[in-house]
Amino acid sequence: MNLLYLFIFIIACYEIVRNTIFFKRDRLDFKSFIFWEVLWIAMLLLALFPPIIDFLMSLLSMSNRQNFLFLISILILFFMSYNFSAGLNKSERQLMRLAQEISIIKYLLEKNQKKEDNKTESSHNSNNPPTLSKK
């Protein structure tokens, strides 16, 4: 086994275990866990069986291994970028919804506070009838 493939194998094994621990400790959601596990298992298989790379290259009619690896890397980065963008949009919508809900709650609290203030003022005024001053 080539030294590079051994290095990739060790890194892939480490990352598979690390991702599993992160997932069990709720530091990684299920979707991300599956994505990274599939990616690292693929790296593990490519490190164990390098001819798989040559087979995939022949399917895509590519002859240069570096070009193939760059293509795969770019596709993975596009996929990750899309997922991050979708997650960011979802977070923005949730943040906007929460801000709107907080604004509504603040408005209702202020409205109720004004009603209570008016009630207390009217009750104080009814308990103390106005007095006429003598001149």
C-alpha positions as CSV (number, residue, x, y, z in Angstrom):
1,M,0.0,0.0,0.0
2,N,1.3,3.4,-1.0
3,L,2.2,5.8,1.8
4,L,-0.4,8.4,0.5
5,Y,-3.1,5.7,0.5
6,L,-2.2,4.7,4.1
7,F,-2.4,8.3,5.2
8,I,-5.8,8.7,3.6
9,F,-7.0,5.5,5.2
10,I,-5.9,6.6,8.7
11,I,-7.5,10.1,8.2
12,A,-10.7,8.5,6.9
13,C,-10.9,6.1,9.9
14,Y,-10.3,8.9,12.3
15,E,-13.0,11.1,10.8
16,I,-15.6,8.3,10.7
17,V,-15.1,7.7,14.4
18,R,-15.0,11.5,15.2
19,N,-18.2,12.1,13.2
20,T,-20.0,9.3,15.0
21,I,-19.0,10.7,18.4
22,F,-20.1,14.2,17.3
23,F,-23.4,12.8,16.2
24,K,-24.0,10.9,19.4
25,R,-23.2,14.1,21.4
26,D,-25.7,16.1,19.3
27,R,-22.9,18.3,17.9
28,L,-23.8,17.2,14.4
29,D,-27.3,16.8,12.9
30,F,-28.4,13.7,11.0
31,K,-28.2,15.2,7.5
32,S,-24.6,16.4,8.1
33,F,-23.7,13.2,9.7
34,I,-24.9,11.1,6.7
35,F,-23.1,13.4,4.3
36,W,-19.7,13.3,6.1
37,E,-20.0,9.5,6.7
38,V,-20.6,8.8,3.1
39,L,-17.8,11.1,2.0
40,W,-15.3,9.5,4.5
41,I,-16.4,6.0,3.7
42,A,-15.9,6.7,0.0
43,M,-12.4,8.1,0.8
44,L,-11.7,4.9,2.8
45,L,-12.8,2.7,-0.1
46,L,-10.7,4.7,-2.5
47,A,-7.7,4.3,-0.2
48,L,-8.2,0.6,0.1
49,F,-9.0,0.0,-3.6
50,P,-7.2,2.5,-5.8
51,P,-8.3,0.9,-9.0
52,I,-11.8,2.2,-8.3
53,I,-10.5,5.7,-9.2
54,D,-9.3,4.4,-12.6
55,F,-12.7,2.7,-13.2
56,L,-14.6,5.9,-12.4
57,M,-12.2,7.9,-14.6
58,S,-12.9,5.5,-17.5
59,L,-16.6,6.0,-17.0
60,L,-16.1,9.8,-17.4
61,S,-13.6,9.4,-20.2
62,M,-10.9,11.1,-18.2
63,S,-7.3,10.1,-18.5
64,N,-5.7,12.4,-15.9
65,R,-6.1,11.4,-12.2
66,Q,-5.5,15.0,-10.9
67,N,-8.3,16.4,-13.1
68,F,-10.7,13.7,-11.9
69,L,-9.9,14.4,-8.3
70,F,-10.3,18.2,-8.9
71,L,-13.7,17.6,-10.6
72,I,-14.9,15.5,-7.7
73,S,-13.7,18.0,-5.2
74,I,-15.4,20.9,-7.0
75,L,-18.7,18.9,-7.1
76,I,-18.5,18.2,-3.4
77,L,-17.8,21.9,-2.7
78,F,-20.8,22.9,-4.8
79,F,-23.0,20.5,-2.9
80,M,-21.7,21.8,0.4
81,S,-22.2,25.4,-0.7
82,Y,-25.8,24.7,-1.7
83,N,-26.5,23.1,1.6
84,F,-25.0,26.0,3.6
85,S,-27.0,28.5,1.5
86,A,-30.2,26.6,2.1
87,G,-29.5,26.3,5.8
88,L,-28.7,30.1,6.0
89,N,-32.0,30.9,4.2
90,K,-33.9,28.8,6.6
91,S,-32.2,30.4,9.6
92,E,-32.9,33.9,8.2
93,R,-36.6,33.0,7.9
94,Q,-36.7,31.7,11.4
95,L,-35.0,34.8,12.7
96,M,-37.4,37.0,10.9
97,R,-40.4,35.1,12.3
98,L,-39.0,35.2,15.8
99,A,-38.4,39.0,15.5
100,Q,-42.0,39.5,14.4
101,E,-43.3,37.4,17.2
102,I,-41.3,39.4,19.8
103,S,-42.6,42.6,18.3
104,I,-46.2,41.4,18.6
105,I,-45.6,40.3,22.2
106,K,-44.0,43.6,23.1
107,Y,-46.9,45.5,21.5
108,L,-49.5,43.5,23.4
109,L,-47.6,43.9,26.7
110,E,-47.4,47.7,26.2
111,K,-51.1,47.8,25.3
112,N,-52.0,45.8,28.4
113,Q,-49.8,47.9,30.6
114,K,-51.5,51.1,29.3
115,K,-54.9,49.6,30.1
116,E,-53.8,48.7,33.6
117,D,-52.4,52.2,34.1
118,N,-55.7,53.7,33.0
119,K,-57.6,51.5,35.4
120,T,-55.4,52.4,38.4
121,E,-55.7,56.1,37.6
122,S,-59.5,55.9,37.4
123,S,-59.7,53.9,40.6
124,H,-57.5,56.4,42.4
125,N,-59.7,59.2,41.1
126,S,-62.9,57.6,42.1
127,N,-61.7,57.0,45.7
128,N,-60.6,60.6,46.1
129,P,-63.4,62.8,44.9
130,P,-62.2,66.3,43.9
131,T,-62.3,68.8,46.7
132,L,-63.3,72.4,46.3
133,S,-60.8,74.8,47.6
134,K,-62.1,77.7,49.7
135,K,-61.0,81.2,48.8
